[in-house]
């Protein structure tokens, strides 16, 4: 079994922790590559950004999909890690303007 550690946004993690969803959408603002690091059923861990730098949670990887933001919101809603579509768009813009993913 393989394990993948994805660096994630603190706000994304804190919000999802507070609502305790049954699934989450781990999105990346600049992703154009197929995710082949782990296979469905393997462990996906969430590591917080610096300065925290620790594993804060995890889940079982199911699949990757390339979706427009509106469809990701329709499919996952608050499980995208934000309270609203506007907040999701703002988060995506924030990371895109930095020129990086997570």
Secondary structure by P-SEA (a helix, b strand, c coil): cbbbbbbbbaaaaaaaaaaccccccccccccccccccccccbbbbbbbccccccccccccccccccccaaaaaaacccccccccaaaaaaaaaaaaaacccc
